Amino acid sequence: MANNKKLVEAITSMEDDFAQWYTDVVKKAELCGYTSVKGCMAIKPAGYAIWENIQHELDRRFKETGVQNVYMPIFIPESLLQKEKD
């Protein structure tokens, strides 16, 4: 990650720009990394561990209240991929 051009030098203030602050924190903590596919990121081990904890807690709360989990993979139509390419 040291060679990554997107390495964060300073973390943006949360009050100034929440979205940029979040991105800065995620990159600085090396929770994920960019892939060669535009808009896609690979979740690194520490980031995935956080995600597993979030899933565990949500699953516990869902079961307490009778909510059922659902998984909806994202399918991107080829027409949108072509738009991005152009």
PDB file of N, CA, C and O in Angstrom:
ATOM      1  N   MET A   1       0.821  -1.192   0.000  1.00  0.00           N
ATOM      2  CA  MET A   1       0.000   0.000   0.000  1.00  0.00           C
ATOM      3  C   MET A   1       0.862   1.252   0.000  1.00  0.00           C
ATOM      4  O   MET A   1       0.371   2.324  -0.353  1.00  0.00           O
ATOM      5  N   ALA A   2       2.120   1.155   0.380  1.00  0.00           N
ATOM      6  CA  ALA A   2       2.991   2.332   0.426  1.00  0.00           C
ATOM      7  C   ALA A   2       3.145   2.964  -0.950  1.00  0.00           C
ATOM      8  O   ALA A   2       3.337   4.175  -1.056  1.00  0.00           O
ATOM      9  N   ASN A   3       3.063   2.158  -2.001  1.00  0.00           N
ATOM     10  CA  ASN A   3       3.204   2.685  -3.354  1.00  0.00           C
ATOM     11  C   ASN A   3       1.885   3.179  -3.935  1.00  0.00           C
ATOM     12  O   ASN A   3       1.853   3.720  -5.041  1.00  0.00           O
ATOM     13  N   ASN A   4       0.810   2.996  -3.200  1.00  0.00           N
ATOM     14  CA  ASN A   4      -0.514   3.386  -3.673  1.00  0.00           C
ATOM     15  C   ASN A   4      -0.633   4.905  -3.724  1.00  0.00           C
ATOM     16  O   ASN A   4      -0.404   5.576  -2.718  1.00  0.00           O
ATOM     17  N   LYS A   5      -0.990   5.453  -4.886  1.00  0.00           N
ATOM     18  CA  LYS A   5      -1.140   6.899  -5.039  1.00  0.00           C
ATOM     19  C   LYS A   5      -2.254   7.442  -4.161  1.00  0.00           C
ATOM     20  O   LYS A   5      -2.270   8.629  -3.835  1.00  0.00           O
ATOM     21  N   LYS A   6      -3.189   6.578  -3.775  1.00  0.00           N
ATOM     22  CA  LYS A   6      -4.340   7.011  -3.014  1.00  0.00           C
ATOM     23  C   LYS A   6      -4.094   6.942  -1.503  1.00  0.00           C
ATOM     24  O   LYS A   6      -5.039   7.082  -0.726  1.00  0.00           O
ATOM     25  N   LEU A   7      -2.880   6.735  -1.082  1.00  0.00           N
ATOM     26  CA  LEU A   7      -2.555   6.678   0.336  1.00  0.00           C
ATOM     27  C   LEU A   7      -2.902   8.008   0.991  1.00  0.00           C
ATOM     28  O   LEU A   7      -2.586   9.077   0.467  1.00  0.00           O
ATOM     29  N   VAL A   8      -3.539   7.928   2.110  1.00  0.00           N
ATOM     30  CA  VAL A   8      -4.005   9.132   2.803  1.00  0.00           C
ATOM     31  C   VAL A   8      -2.882   9.706   3.653  1.00  0.00           C
ATOM     32  O   VAL A   8      -2.305   8.999   4.479  1.00  0.00           O
ATOM     33  N   GLU A   9      -2.574  10.960   3.462  1.00  0.00           N
ATOM     34  CA  GLU A   9      -1.565  11.646   4.278  1.00  0.00           C
ATOM     35  C   GLU A   9      -2.202  12.205   5.542  1.00  0.00           C
ATOM     36  O   GLU A   9      -1.637  12.091   6.630  1.00  0.00           O
ATOM     37  N   ALA A  10      -3.373  12.807   5.401  1.00  0.00           N
ATOM     38  CA  ALA A  10      -4.092  13.378   6.534  1.00  0.00           C
ATOM     39  C   ALA A  10      -5.552  12.968   6.413  1.00  0.00           C
ATOM     40  O   ALA A  10      -6.061  12.768   5.310  1.00  0.00           O
ATOM     41  N   ILE A  11      -6.211  12.848   7.539  1.00  0.00           N
ATOM     42  CA  ILE A  11      -7.614  12.451   7.530  1.00  0.00           C
ATOM     43  C   ILE A  11      -8.491  13.696   7.542  1.00  0.00           C
ATOM     44  O   ILE A  11      -8.350  14.564   8.404  1.00  0.00           O
ATOM     45  N   THR A  12      -9.392  13.767   6.580  1.00  0.00           N
ATOM     46  CA  THR A  12     -10.341  14.872   6.466  1.00  0.00           C
ATOM     47  C   THR A  12     -11.221  14.921   7.713  1.00  0.00           C
ATOM     48  O   THR A  12     -11.563  13.881   8.277  1.00  0.00           O
ATOM     49  N   SER A  13     -11.577  16.100   8.131  1.00  0.00           N
ATOM     50  CA  SER A  13     -12.466  16.268   9.278  1.00  0.00           C
ATOM     51  C   SER A  13     -13.846  15.694   8.957  1.00  0.00           C
ATOM     52  O   SER A  13     -14.391  15.929   7.879  1.00  0.00           O
ATOM     53  N   MET A  14     -14.403  14.940   9.902  1.00  0.00           N
ATOM     54  CA  MET A  14     -15.716  14.346   9.715  1.00  0.00           C
ATOM     55  C   MET A  14     -16.774  15.434   9.509  1.00  0.00           C
ATOM     56  O   MET A  14     -17.715  15.256   8.736  1.00  0.00           O
ATOM     57  N   GLU A  15     -16.612  16.551  10.202  1.00  0.00           N
ATOM     58  CA  GLU A  15     -17.578  17.645  10.087  1.00  0.00           C
ATOM     59  C   GLU A  15     -17.505  18.326   8.720  1.00  0.00           C
ATOM     60  O   GLU A  15     -18.515  18.814   8.213  1.00  0.00           O
ATOM     61  N   ASP A  16     -16.317  18.360   8.127  1.00  0.00           N
ATOM     62  CA  ASP A  16     -16.145  19.013   6.825  1.00  0.00           C
ATOM     63  C   ASP A  16     -16.716  18.185   5.679  1.00  0.00           C
ATOM     64  O   ASP A  16     -17.396  18.713   4.800  1.00  0.00           O
ATOM     65  N   ASP A  17     -16.436  16.882   5.697  1.00  0.00           N
ATOM     66  CA  ASP A  17     -16.850  16.024   4.583  1.00  0.00           C
ATOM     67  C   ASP A  17     -16.904  14.586   5.084  1.00  0.00           C
ATOM     68  O   ASP A  17     -15.896  13.880   5.086  1.00  0.00           O
ATOM     69  N   PHE A  18     -18.097  14.158   5.511  1.00  0.00           N
ATOM     70  CA  PHE A  18     -18.236  12.836   6.116  1.00  0.00           C
ATOM     71  C   PHE A  18     -17.794  11.720   5.172  1.00  0.00           C
ATOM     72  O   PHE A  18     -17.082  10.805   5.586  1.00  0.00           O
ATOM     73  N   ALA A  19     -18.210  11.790   3.910  1.00  0.00           N
ATOM     74  CA  ALA A  19     -17.863  10.735   2.951  1.00  0.00           C
ATOM     75  C   ALA A  19     -16.349  10.627   2.767  1.00  0.00           C
ATOM     76  O   ALA A  19     -15.805   9.524   2.716  1.00  0.00           O
ATOM     77  N   GLN A  20     -15.670  11.772   2.669  1.00  0.00           N
ATOM     78  CA  GLN A  20     -14.213  11.753   2.501  1.00  0.00           C
ATOM     79  C   GLN A  20     -13.535  11.271   3.777  1.00  0.00           C
ATOM     80  O   GLN A  20     -12.545  10.542   3.719  1.00  0.00           O
ATOM     81  N   TRP A  21     -14.066  11.678   4.934  1.00  0.00           N
ATOM     82  CA  TRP A  21     -13.521  11.219   6.219  1.00  0.00           C
ATOM     83  C   TRP A  21     -13.578   9.698   6.286  1.00  0.00           C
ATOM     84  O   TRP A  21     -12.594   9.053   6.647  1.00  0.00           O
ATOM     85  N   TYR A  22     -14.735   9.121   5.936  1.00  0.00           N
ATOM     86  CA  TYR A  22     -14.915   7.673   5.976  1.00  0.00           C
ATOM     87  C   TYR A  22     -13.907   6.987   5.050  1.00  0.00           C
ATOM     88  O   TYR A  22     -13.251   6.023   5.445  1.00  0.00           O
ATOM     89  N   THR A  23     -13.787   7.486   3.824  1.00  0.00           N
ATOM     90  CA  THR A  23     -12.828   6.926   2.867  1.00  0.00           C
ATOM     91  C   THR A  23     -11.407   7.021   3.401  1.00  0.00           C
ATOM     92  O   THR A  23     -10.639   6.063   3.302  1.00  0.00           O
ATOM     93  N   ASP A  24     -11.054   8.168   3.964  1.00  0.00           N
ATOM     94  CA  ASP A  24      -9.711   8.358   4.526  1.00  0.00           C
ATOM     95  C   ASP A  24      -9.424   7.346   5.630  1.00  0.00           C
ATOM     96  O   ASP A  24      -8.348   6.748   5.663  1.00  0.00           O
ATOM     97  N   VAL A  25     -10.379   7.155   6.530  1.00  0.00           N
ATOM     98  CA  VAL A  25     -10.193   6.226   7.655  1.00  0.00           C
ATOM     99  C   VAL A  25     -10.028   4.799   7.144  1.00  0.00           C
ATOM    100  O   VAL A  25      -9.133   4.078   7.586  1.00  0.00           O
ATOM    101  N   VAL A  26     -10.884   4.392   6.220  1.00  0.00           N
ATOM    102  CA  VAL A  26     -10.819   3.031   5.675  1.00  0.00           C
ATOM    103  C   VAL A  26      -9.479   2.788   4.981  1.00  0.00           C
ATOM    104  O   VAL A  26      -8.876   1.728   5.147  1.00  0.00           O
ATOM    105  N   LYS A  27      -9.012   3.773   4.200  1.00  0.00           N
ATOM    106  CA  LYS A  27      -7.729   3.612   3.503  1.00  0.00           C
ATOM    107  C   LYS A  27      -6.555   3.661   4.472  1.00  0.00           C
ATOM    108  O   LYS A  27      -5.634   2.851   4.371  1.00  0.00           O
ATOM    109  N   LYS A  28      -6.580   4.601   5.409  1.00  0.00           N
ATOM    110  CA  LYS A  28      -5.470   4.744   6.358  1.00  0.00           C
ATOM    111  C   LYS A  28      -5.329   3.490   7.225  1.00  0.00           C
ATOM    112  O   LYS A  28      -4.216   3.067   7.537  1.00  0.00           O
ATOM    113  N   ALA A  29      -6.463   2.899   7.613  1.00  0.00           N
ATOM    114  CA  ALA A  29      -6.450   1.683   8.433  1.00  0.00           C
ATOM    115  C   ALA A  29      -6.191   0.432   7.593  1.00  0.00           C
ATOM    116  O   ALA A  29      -6.083  -0.672   8.127  1.00  0.00           O
ATOM    117  N   GLU A  30      -6.092   0.615   6.277  1.00  0.00           N
ATOM    118  CA  GLU A  30      -5.863  -0.491   5.347  1.00  0.00           C
ATOM    119  C   GLU A  30      -6.906  -1.596   5.509  1.00  0.00           C
ATOM    120  O   GLU A  30      -6.579  -2.782   5.524  1.00  0.00           O
ATOM    121  N   LEU A  31      -8.178  -1.178   5.629  1.00  0.00           N
ATOM    122  CA  LEU A  31      -9.272  -2.131   5.746  1.00  0.00           C
ATOM    123  C   LEU A  31      -9.648  -2.715   4.388  1.00  0.00           C
ATOM    124  O   LEU A  31     -10.227  -3.799   4.310  1.00  0.00           O
ATOM    125  N   CYS A  32      -9.319  -1.997   3.329  1.00  0.00           N
ATOM    126  CA  CYS A  32      -9.585  -2.489   1.984  1.00  0.00           C
ATOM    127  C   CYS A  32      -8.606  -1.841   1.017  1.00  0.00           C
ATOM    128  O   CYS A  32      -7.871  -0.921   1.374  1.00  0.00           O
ATOM    129  N   GLY A  33      -8.612  -2.331  -0.196  1.00  0.00           N
ATOM    130  CA  GLY A  33      -7.725  -1.785  -1.213  1.00  0.00           C
ATOM    131  C   GLY A  33      -8.433  -1.741  -2.549  1.00  0.00           C
ATOM    132  O   GLY A  33      -9.374  -2.498  -2.789  1.00  0.00           O
ATOM    133  N   TYR A  34      -7.984  -0.860  -3.412  1.00  0.00           N
ATOM    134  CA  TYR A  34      -8.577  -0.738  -4.741  1.00  0.00           C
ATOM    135  C   TYR A  34      -8.160  -1.913  -5.616  1.00  0.00           C
ATOM    136  O   TYR A  34      -7.064  -2.455  -5.475  1.00  0.00           O
ATOM    137  N   THR A  35      -9.055  -2.295  -6.520  1.00  0.00           N
ATOM    138  CA  THR A  35      -8.750  -3.342  -7.492  1.00  0.00           C
ATOM    139  C   THR A  35      -8.599  -2.690  -8.862  1.00  0.00           C
ATOM    140  O   THR A  35      -8.754  -1.477  -9.001  1.00  0.00           O
ATOM    141  N   SER A  36      -8.301  -3.491  -9.854  1.00  0.00           N
ATOM    142  CA  SER A  36      -8.161  -2.955 -11.210  1.00  0.00           C
ATOM    143  C   SER A  36      -9.515  -2.667 -11.850  1.00  0.00           C
ATOM    144  O   SER A  36      -9.576  -2.064 -12.921  1.00  0.00           O
ATOM    145  N   VAL A  37     -10.602  -3.093 -11.205  1.00  0.00           N
ATOM    146  CA  VAL A  37     -11.951  -2.845 -11.712  1.00  0.00           C
ATOM    147  C   VAL A  37     -12.480  -1.569 -11.076  1.00  0.00           C
ATOM    148  O   VAL A  37     -12.590  -1.478  -9.853  1.00  0.00           O
ATOM    149  N   LYS A  38     -12.809  -0.578 -11.912  1.00  0.00           N
ATOM    150  CA  LYS A  38     -13.269   0.719 -11.423  1.00  0.00           C
ATOM    151  C   LYS A  38     -14.475   0.545 -10.492  1.00  0.00           C
ATOM    152  O   LYS A  38     -15.447  -0.128 -10.835  1.00  0.00           O
ATOM    153  N   GLY A  39     -14.393   1.159  -9.319  1.00  0.00           N
ATOM    154  CA  GLY A  39     -15.489   1.123  -8.368  1.00  0.00           C
ATOM    155  C   GLY A  39     -15.503  -0.096  -7.463  1.00  0.00           C
ATOM    156  O   GLY A  39     -16.380  -0.218  -6.608  1.00  0.00           O
ATOM    157  N   CYS A  40     -14.552  -0.997  -7.634  1.00  0.00           N
ATOM    158  CA  CYS A  40     -14.505  -2.212  -6.813  1.00  0.00           C
ATOM    159  C   CYS A  40     -13.320  -2.164  -5.860  1.00  0.00           C
ATOM    160  O   CYS A  40     -12.247  -1.663  -6.195  1.00  0.00           O
ATOM    161  N   MET A  41     -13.540  -2.691  -4.676  1.00  0.00           N
ATOM    162  CA  MET A  41     -12.479  -2.749  -3.675  1.00  0.00           C
ATOM    163  C   MET A  41     -12.409  -4.160  -3.110  1.00  0.00           C
ATOM    164  O   MET A  41     -13.413  -4.871  -3.061  1.00  0.00           O
ATOM    165  N   ALA A  42     -11.233  -4.553  -2.691  1.00  0.00           N
ATOM    166  CA  ALA A  42     -11.033  -5.835  -2.029  1.00  0.00           C
ATOM    167  C   ALA A  42     -10.955  -5.575  -0.531  1.00  0.00           C
ATOM    168  O   ALA A  42     -10.192  -4.721  -0.078  1.00  0.00           O
ATOM    169  N   ILE A  43     -11.746  -6.311   0.227  1.00  0.00           N
ATOM    170  CA  ILE A  43     -11.742  -6.141   1.679  1.00  0.00           C
ATOM    171  C   ILE A  43     -10.589  -6.956   2.250  1.00  0.00           C
ATOM    172  O   ILE A  43     -10.481  -8.155   1.996  1.00  0.00           O
ATOM    173  N   LYS A  44      -9.734  -6.301   3.020  1.00  0.00           N
ATOM    174  CA  LYS A  44      -8.577  -6.958   3.628  1.00  0.00           C
ATOM    175  C   LYS A  44      -8.997  -7.637   4.936  1.00  0.00           C
ATOM    176  O   LYS A  44     -10.098  -7.390   5.427  1.00  0.00           O
ATOM    177  N   PRO A  45      -8.127  -8.499   5.513  1.00  0.00           N
ATOM    178  CA  PRO A  45      -8.505  -9.275   6.690  1.00  0.00           C
ATOM    179  C   PRO A  45      -9.107  -8.467   7.846  1.00  0.00           C
ATOM    180  O   PRO A  45     -10.128  -8.876   8.400  1.00  0.00           O
ATOM    181  N   ALA A  46      -8.515  -7.352   8.219  1.00  0.00           N
ATOM    182  CA  ALA A  46      -9.067  -6.570   9.336  1.00  0.00           C
ATOM    183  C   ALA A  46     -10.439  -6.004   8.979  1.00  0.00           C
ATOM    184  O   ALA A  46     -11.339  -5.977   9.818  1.00  0.00           O
ATOM    185  N   GLY A  47     -10.598  -5.555   7.745  1.00  0.00           N
ATOM    186  CA  GLY A  47     -11.889  -5.047   7.296  1.00  0.00           C
ATOM    187  C   GLY A  47     -12.939  -6.139   7.272  1.00  0.00           C
ATOM    188  O   GLY A  47     -14.096  -5.913   7.627  1.00  0.00           O
ATOM    189  N   TYR A  48     -12.526  -7.329   6.849  1.00  0.00           N
ATOM    190  CA  TYR A  48     -13.476  -8.438   6.798  1.00  0.00           C
ATOM    191  C   TYR A  48     -13.867  -8.884   8.202  1.00  0.00           C
ATOM    192  O   TYR A  48     -15.013  -9.270   8.433  1.00  0.00           O
ATOM    193  N   ALA A  49     -12.934  -8.833   9.131  1.00  0.00           N
ATOM    194  CA  ALA A  49     -13.248  -9.183  10.521  1.00  0.00           C
ATOM    195  C   ALA A  49     -14.304  -8.228  11.080  1.00  0.00           C
ATOM    196  O   ALA A  49     -15.220  -8.651  11.785  1.00  0.00           O
ATOM    197  N   ILE A  50     -14.171  -6.951  10.763  1.00  0.00           N
ATOM    198  CA  ILE A  50     -15.176  -5.968  11.196  1.00  0.00           C
ATOM    199  C   ILE A  50     -16.524  -6.312  10.576  1.00  0.00           C
ATOM    200  O   ILE A  50     -17.546  -6.299  11.262  1.00  0.00           O
ATOM    201  N   TRP A  51     -16.531  -6.620   9.276  1.00  0.00           N
ATOM    202  CA  TRP A  51     -17.763  -6.978   8.582  1.00  0.00           C
ATOM    203  C   TRP A  51     -18.414  -8.210   9.215  1.00  0.00           C
ATOM    204  O   TRP A  51     -19.633  -8.246   9.380  1.00  0.00           O
ATOM    205  N   GLU A  52     -17.612  -9.220   9.571  1.00  0.00           N
ATOM    206  CA  GLU A  52     -18.161 -10.421  10.207  1.00  0.00           C
ATOM    207  C   GLU A  52     -18.802 -10.084  11.550  1.00  0.00           C
ATOM    208  O   GLU A  52     -19.850 -10.632  11.889  1.00  0.00           O
ATOM    209  N   ASN A  53     -18.181  -9.186  12.318  1.00  0.00           N
ATOM    210  CA  ASN A  53     -18.765  -8.772  13.598  1.00  0.00           C
ATOM    211  C   ASN A  53     -20.082  -8.032  13.398  1.00  0.00           C
ATOM    212  O   ASN A  53     -21.034  -8.237  14.150  1.00  0.00           O
ATOM    213  N   ILE A  54     -20.136  -7.177  12.390  1.00  0.00           N
ATOM    214  CA  ILE A  54     -21.385  -6.462  12.081  1.00  0.00           C
ATOM    215  C   ILE A  54     -22.473  -7.468  11.705  1.00  0.00           C
ATOM    216  O   ILE A  54     -23.600  -7.380  12.191  1.00  0.00           O
ATOM    217  N   GLN A  55     -22.132  -8.423  10.839  1.00  0.00           N
ATOM    218  CA  GLN A  55     -23.101  -9.442  10.427  1.00  0.00           C
ATOM    219  C   GLN A  55     -23.602 -10.237  11.631  1.00  0.00           C
ATOM    220  O   GLN A  55     -24.801 -10.485  11.761  1.00  0.00           O
ATOM    221  N   HIS A  56     -22.684 -10.632  12.505  1.00  0.00           N
ATOM    222  CA  HIS A  56     -23.050 -11.420  13.683  1.00  0.00           C
ATOM    223  C   HIS A  56     -24.046 -10.655  14.556  1.00  0.00           C
ATOM    224  O   HIS A  56     -25.061 -11.209  14.980  1.00  0.00           O
ATOM    225  N   GLU A  57     -23.754  -9.390  14.820  1.00  0.00           N
ATOM    226  CA  GLU A  57     -24.635  -8.581  15.672  1.00  0.00           C
ATOM    227  C   GLU A  57     -25.991  -8.353  15.007  1.00  0.00           C
ATOM    228  O   GLU A  57     -27.029  -8.457  15.661  1.00  0.00           O
ATOM    229  N   LEU A  58     -25.988  -8.043  13.715  1.00  0.00           N
ATOM    230  CA  LEU A  58     -27.258  -7.852  13.010  1.00  0.00           C
ATOM    231  C   LEU A  58     -28.071  -9.140  12.988  1.00  0.00           C
ATOM    232  O   LEU A  58     -29.283  -9.114  13.201  1.00  0.00           O
ATOM    233  N   ASP A  59     -27.411 -10.267  12.730  1.00  0.00           N
ATOM    234  CA  ASP A  59     -28.101 -11.548  12.703  1.00  0.00           C
ATOM    235  C   ASP A  59     -28.745 -11.844  14.058  1.00  0.00           C
ATOM    236  O   ASP A  59     -29.878 -12.322  14.119  1.00  0.00           O
ATOM    237  N   ARG A  60     -28.027 -11.560  15.133  1.00  0.00           N
ATOM    238  CA  ARG A  60     -28.570 -11.770  16.480  1.00  0.00           C
ATOM    239  C   ARG A  60     -29.824 -10.923  16.684  1.00  0.00           C
ATOM    240  O   ARG A  60     -30.842 -11.410  17.176  1.00  0.00           O
ATOM    241  N   ARG A  61     -29.737  -9.653  16.302  1.00  0.00           N
ATOM    242  CA  ARG A  61     -30.887  -8.750  16.476  1.00  0.00           C
ATOM    243  C   ARG A  61     -32.052  -9.143  15.567  1.00  0.00           C
ATOM    244  O   ARG A  61     -33.213  -9.056  15.967  1.00  0.00           O
ATOM    245  N   PHE A  62     -31.741  -9.575  14.349  1.00  0.00           N
ATOM    246  CA  PHE A  62     -32.800 -10.015  13.440  1.00  0.00           C
ATOM    247  C   PHE A  62     -33.551 -11.197  14.039  1.00  0.00           C
ATOM    248  O   PHE A  62     -34.781 -11.224  14.029  1.00  0.00           O
ATOM    249  N   LYS A  63     -32.814 -12.172  14.559  1.00  0.00           N
ATOM    250  CA  LYS A  63     -33.439 -13.361  15.131  1.00  0.00           C
ATOM    251  C   LYS A  63     -34.299 -13.002  16.345  1.00  0.00           C
ATOM    252  O   LYS A  63     -35.369 -13.579  16.540  1.00  0.00           O
ATOM    253  N   GLU A  64     -33.839 -12.057  17.156  1.00  0.00           N
ATOM    254  CA  GLU A  64     -34.615 -11.610  18.323  1.00  0.00           C
ATOM    255  C   GLU A  64     -35.963 -11.031  17.919  1.00  0.00           C
ATOM    256  O   GLU A  64     -36.952 -11.198  18.632  1.00  0.00           O
ATOM    257  N   THR A  65     -36.005 -10.358  16.791  1.00  0.00           N
ATOM    258  CA  THR A  65     -37.218  -9.656  16.365  1.00  0.00           C
ATOM    259  C   THR A  65     -37.987 -10.384  15.263  1.00  0.00           C
ATOM    260  O   THR A  65     -39.016  -9.894  14.798  1.00  0.00           O
ATOM    261  N   GLY A  66     -37.497 -11.546  14.845  1.00  0.00           N
ATOM    262  CA  GLY A  66     -38.195 -12.325  13.830  1.00  0.00           C
ATOM    263  C   GLY A  66     -37.960 -11.871  12.397  1.00  0.00           C
ATOM    264  O   GLY A  66     -38.668 -12.301  11.486  1.00  0.00           O
ATOM    265  N   VAL A  67     -36.987 -11.019  12.194  1.00  0.00           N
ATOM    266  CA  VAL A  67     -36.656 -10.563  10.843  1.00  0.00           C
ATOM    267  C   VAL A  67     -35.827 -11.643  10.154  1.00  0.00           C
ATOM    268  O   VAL A  67     -34.943 -12.237  10.770  1.00  0.00           O
ATOM    269  N   GLN A  68     -36.111 -11.898   8.876  1.00  0.00           N
ATOM    270  CA  GLN A  68     -35.358 -12.896   8.127  1.00  0.00           C
ATOM    271  C   GLN A  68     -34.263 -12.228   7.308  1.00  0.00           C
ATOM    272  O   GLN A  68     -34.473 -11.172   6.711  1.00  0.00           O
ATOM    273  N   ASN A  69     -33.098 -12.856   7.289  1.00  0.00           N
ATOM    274  CA  ASN A  69     -31.996 -12.380   6.455  1.00  0.00           C
ATOM    275  C   ASN A  69     -32.291 -12.663   4.988  1.00  0.00           C
ATOM    276  O   ASN A  69     -33.053 -13.572   4.660  1.00  0.00           O
ATOM    277  N   VAL A  70     -31.686 -11.883   4.123  1.00  0.00           N
ATOM    278  CA  VAL A  70     -31.780 -12.115   2.686  1.00  0.00           C
ATOM    279  C   VAL A  70     -30.445 -11.702   2.070  1.00  0.00           C
ATOM    280  O   VAL A  70     -29.785 -10.784   2.557  1.00  0.00           O
ATOM    281  N   TYR A  71     -30.061 -12.374   1.018  1.00  0.00           N
ATOM    282  CA  TYR A  71     -28.826 -12.030   0.314  1.00  0.00           C
ATOM    283  C   TYR A  71     -29.194 -11.724  -1.126  1.00  0.00           C
ATOM    284  O   TYR A  71     -29.802 -12.551  -1.804  1.00  0.00           O
ATOM    285  N   MET A  72     -28.832 -10.549  -1.592  1.00  0.00           N
ATOM    286  CA  MET A  72     -29.144 -10.143  -2.957  1.00  0.00           C
ATOM    287  C   MET A  72     -27.859  -9.762  -3.676  1.00  0.00           C
ATOM    288  O   MET A  72     -27.389  -8.631  -3.555  1.00  0.00           O
ATOM    289  N   PRO A  73     -27.289 -10.704  -4.424  1.00  0.00           N
ATOM    290  CA  PRO A  73     -26.075 -10.361  -5.164  1.00  0.00           C
ATOM    291  C   PRO A  73     -26.379  -9.257  -6.174  1.00  0.00           C
ATOM    292  O   PRO A  73     -27.491  -9.161  -6.693  1.00  0.00           O
ATOM    293  N   ILE A  74     -25.404  -8.452  -6.435  1.00  0.00           N
ATOM    294  CA  ILE A  74     -25.577  -7.358  -7.381  1.00  0.00           C
ATOM    295  C   ILE A  74     -25.237  -7.862  -8.779  1.00  0.00           C
ATOM    296  O   ILE A  74     -24.139  -8.354  -9.036  1.00  0.00           O
ATOM    297  N   PHE A  75     -26.194  -7.728  -9.655  1.00  0.00           N
ATOM    298  CA  PHE A  75     -25.962  -8.071 -11.054  1.00  0.00           C
ATOM    299  C   PHE A  75     -25.968  -6.777 -11.850  1.00  0.00           C
ATOM    300  O   PHE A  75     -26.915  -5.995 -11.765  1.00  0.00           O
ATOM    301  N   ILE A  76     -24.934  -6.555 -12.608  1.00  0.00           N
ATOM    302  CA  ILE A  76     -24.809  -5.330 -13.386  1.00  0.00           C
ATOM    303  C   ILE A  76     -25.088  -5.661 -14.846  1.00  0.00           C
ATOM    304  O   ILE A  76     -24.377  -6.462 -15.453  1.00  0.00           O
ATOM    305  N   PRO A  77     -26.130  -5.040 -15.411  1.00  0.00           N
ATOM    306  CA  PRO A  77     -26.438  -5.309 -16.820  1.00  0.00           C
ATOM    307  C   PRO A  77     -25.270  -4.917 -17.731  1.00  0.00           C
ATOM    308  O   PRO A  77     -24.566  -3.941 -17.476  1.00  0.00           O
ATOM    309  N   GLU A  78     -25.085  -5.689 -18.783  1.00  0.00           N
ATOM    310  CA  GLU A  78     -23.991  -5.421 -19.718  1.00  0.00           C
ATOM    311  C   GLU A  78     -24.100  -4.022 -20.318  1.00  0.00           C
ATOM    312  O   GLU A  78     -23.084  -3.393 -20.614  1.00  0.00           O
ATOM    313  N   SER A  79     -25.329  -3.532 -20.498  1.00  0.00           N
ATOM    314  CA  SER A  79     -25.520  -2.190 -21.068  1.00  0.00           C
ATOM    315  C   SER A  79     -24.888  -1.115 -20.181  1.00  0.00           C
ATOM    316  O   SER A  79     -24.337  -0.140 -20.692  1.00  0.00           O
ATOM    317  N   LEU A  80     -24.962  -1.285 -18.858  1.00  0.00           N
ATOM    318  CA  LEU A  80     -24.338  -0.319 -17.952  1.00  0.00           C
ATOM    319  C   LEU A  80     -22.818  -0.434 -17.985  1.00  0.00           C
ATOM    320  O   LEU A  80     -22.113   0.568 -17.863  1.00  0.00           O
ATOM    321  N   LEU A  81     -22.318  -1.641 -18.148  1.00  0.00           N
ATOM    322  CA  LEU A  81     -20.873  -1.819 -18.271  1.00  0.00           C
ATOM    323  C   LEU A  81     -20.375  -1.151 -19.550  1.00  0.00           C
ATOM    324  O   LEU A  81     -19.298  -0.555 -19.567  1.00  0.00           O
ATOM    325  N   GLN A  82     -21.157  -1.253 -20.611  1.00  0.00           N
ATOM    326  CA  GLN A  82     -20.780  -0.614 -21.877  1.00  0.00           C
ATOM    327  C   GLN A  82     -20.771   0.904 -21.725  1.00  0.00           C
ATOM    328  O   GLN A  82     -19.871   1.569 -22.239  1.00  0.00           O
ATOM    329  N   LYS A  83     -21.766   1.464 -21.021  1.00  0.00           N
ATOM    330  CA  LYS A  83     -21.808   2.910 -20.762  1.00  0.00           C
ATOM    331  C   LYS A  83     -20.544   3.349 -20.040  1.00  0.00           C
ATOM    332  O   LYS A  83     -19.936   4.359 -20.397  1.00  0.00           O
ATOM    333  N   GLU A  84     -20.146   2.585 -19.017  1.00  0.00           N
ATOM    334  CA  GLU A  84     -18.947   2.906 -18.236  1.00  0.00           C
ATOM    335  C   GLU A  84     -17.713   2.864 -19.123  1.00  0.00           C
ATOM    336  O   GLU A  84     -16.819   3.701 -19.003  1.00  0.00           O
ATOM    337  N   LYS A  85     -17.674   1.879 -20.018  1.00  0.00           N
ATOM    338  CA  LYS A  85     -16.534   1.734 -20.920  1.00  0.00           C
ATOM    339  C   LYS A  85     -16.409   2.944 -21.844  1.00  0.00           C
ATOM    340  O   LYS A  85     -15.309   3.435 -22.097  1.00  0.00           O
ATOM    341  N   ASP A  86     -17.552   3.416 -22.343  1.00  0.00           N
ATOM    342  CA  ASP A  86     -17.562   4.557 -23.266  1.00  0.00           C
ATOM    343  C   ASP A  86     -17.290   5.824 -22.499  1.00  0.00           C
ATOM    344  O   ASP A  86     -17.254   6.905 -23.087  1.00  0.00           O
TER     345      ASP A  86
END
